[in-house]
Amino acid sequence: MVSIKSFTEMALSFPEAEQAPHFDLVSFRVKKKIFATIHEKHNRVMIKLDPLDQSVFCAFDKTIIYPVPGGWGKSGATFVELSKIKKPMLKDALTLAWKRIAPPDVLKKFEEKKKTKD
C-alpha cells in the first residue's frame, strides 16, 4: 500500500517535477506536461505510460493497475490502486511515466544523477 503523501513525495522526487491543479485533481508535471494525477476520492492515481509499458504492468494484476476506460486508456493513461500496489512497482511505473514526458535535457540530468548513486 502507498499513501497519497508517499506518492506525492515520489512524484516530486524527479528532476523538475512540479505539482499543479488540473481541474479537481492534483497533477504532477515536468515542463508543464502531465505525467501523473491523484484521484484522491478513489484512492488511486493515473500515470501516463506508453501503451507497451501499460500492457506489461497491467498483465501483473488488472485489479491493481489497469487502463483508464475509453480513449485515454488506449493511449497509455493507466489507473493504479494505491491501497493494493507495492511501492517498488509503483516507483518503476512512475519512473517510466516521468521519462516519457521529460524532455531530453532533463532526462540527461536524471541519468547522470542515477549514475552517481550507483
Secondary structure, 3 states (H helix, E strand, C coil): CCCHHHHHHHHHCCCCEEEEEECCEEEEEECCEEEEEEEHHHCEEEEECCHHHHHHHHHHCCCCEEECCCHHHHCCEEEEECCCCCHHHHHHHHHHHHHHHCCHHHHHHHHHHHHHHC
